[in-house]
Each structure stands twice: as structure tokens, then as C-alpha cells.
Amino acid sequence: MVNTYQKGWRSKDKCIKEHERLDWLCDTVEKTGKFRKVKDMFGLWDIICIRKHVIKFVQITTNRPHSHVGYLSFAKQFGHPKLKLEQWVWFDRKGWVIYKYTWNKAIAREDKRK
């Protein structure tokens, strides 16, 4: 049986390593605890990445994306050219699909699968 927590952490580690390879400074923003209900930053984001004058919030999932509604709403309210909002979806044995959200309700999809 697959441990979904371990699978999620593996995906998160892969995403962080990929960002660090591209010269981003990354940190996990999840708050863990037995009695916490909200674990992600603003209830949406798993990691924050910083690179010279740009901040990126990233949500990481495995094998299926989350609904885009919350991310588009966040982008519309707080969007800025120097704020990148992305959802990275890891598909087992295939690779990443990246959804990028902008303030004008656009979703750009980048497929890095093999």
C-alpha cells in the first residue's frame, strides 16, 4: 500500500530541488500539527520561492490538479507582475505539468512530461 504522505513529500522535494536548480531560494510554508486544519499558506500554497525581485507561490500536487477557482481568485485579488502563482502537478513516471495563474484570469499550462 502506498503512503500518500510520503508520496506528497517526495513530490514536494522534487519541486524544491527543481526550483533550486533554477537558482530560486525556496522554503516550505506548511504548518503541521495534530489540531491544525489549515496547513498551507493562505490555504493555497505549499512553498514560497524568491529570486531577485520576484516572489513565487507554488502549490504541489500528485497525479491530479486541484480546482483552479481558488488560485484564480487569489491571482485576481493580489496579482502583480513580480508575483508568480503556480500549481505543479507531478504525474507518476511521467513528470510535471505546471499551471500558471495571472491577475487577468489566464491559466497557462506547461507540460514537462516525458
HELIX and SHEET records of a PDB file:
HELIX    1   1 THR A    4  ARG A   21  1                                  18    
HELIX    2   2 VAL A   69  PHE A   78  1                                  10    
SHEET    1   A 6 LEU A  25  THR A  28  0                                        
SHEET    2   A 6 ILE A  47  ARG A  51 -1                                        
SHEET    3   A 6 VAL A  54  THR A  62 -1                                        
SHEET    4   A 6 LEU A  83  PHE A  91  1                                        
SHEET    5   A 6 GLY A  95  TYR A 101 -1                                        
SHEET    6   A 6 ILE A 107  ASP A 111 -1                                        
END                                                                             
